[in-house]
Amino acid sequence: FTTIINSLKNLGKSYANQELVRKILRCLPKSWTLKLAAIEEAKDLSTLPLEQLLGSLMTHETTMKNHENVEVKKKKAIAFKASKEDSESDEDGNVALITSQFK
């Protein structure tokens, strides 16, 4: 977004800070609705600097990713299946014991 805005400035087209803030808020996905509502209620959008908005959105995105990672880690589980092997001789039993300890 900032790259496009800077390129437009170089071409002679500039936007007011308020317009840029509204454009960013307008393009947020639906999953950001709660954050959008919180920003609109807590901040005066006519005076909110673009950098502050971007910082707030990046912080929120990082927090969301951290929560997703924690949830994924909690969901991962390992199940082991127990099996018992009968050996015909004592020597086979010793080899199986050594093999299982080696693994």
N, C-alpha and C positions, 0 to 999 in steps of 0.2 A: 504494500500500500504506500509506504513512504517513498519507495523507488518511483512509483508512478506519479505521485504528487510532485516529487523533485523534478522529474522529467517534464511534467506539465509547466512547472515554474520556469524551466529553461526555455520552453516554447512560448512563454508569455502569458500563460493561463494560470491564475492563482485562485485559491479558495480561502474563505475566512475559516478560522479555527473552528467556529461553531458548525459550519457546514461539514468539515472533515469529521468531527466527532459524531455528528448525526449519521453520516454515511457509514462509518464503521459500525455504529450501533444497529443500523438498519440491516446490515448484511450478516449479523450473527445468526448461527443456526438456532433452531427451536430449543435445543438442549441448554442453551444459555439464557433462557427466558427469565429465570429467577435472578441471575446476576444482572441482567439488563434492568429489571424492575428495581433492584436494589440501588444500582448506579443512578437511575433516573430520579429516585426518591431522595437519595442522600446527597447528590451533587447538583449544582447549578450548571446545566449543560451549556449555557451561554458563556460561562467563564471557565469551564473545565479545559485545562490544557491537553492537547492531543497526547503528549508524552505521558502524562499522568494516567489517562485512560488506557493507553497501550500497556503501561506497567501494571495496572490493576487487572487487565484482562490476561496478561501473561502469568501473573501470580495465580490467578484463578485456574488457568489451564494446567499449571504445574501441580496445584493442589488436587485437581481432578485426576490427573495421571497417577499421582502418588496413591490416592484412594483406590484406584483401579488395580494398581500393582499389589496393594495389600490384600484386596479381595481375591485376586487370582492366587496369591500365595496361600491364603486360607483354604481355598477350594481344592488345592492339590493334595491328594492323598495317595499313599502307596499301600497296596494290599499284597500280602504274601500268601502263597498257598503252601500248606505244609504237606509233605509227603514222607512216607517211611519206606525205605528200601530194605528188604530182607536179604541178607547175604548167606550164601551157602557155606562159607567157611569163615574162620576167624581172620584169615589173611585178607579176604575181601573186605571185611569189616574195618580192618586197620587202614587199608588203602582208601576206603570211603571216608573214614575219619580224617585222614591226612588231606584228602582232596577238599573236603568241606571246610577245614581250617585254612587251607590255602586260599580258597575263594574269598 
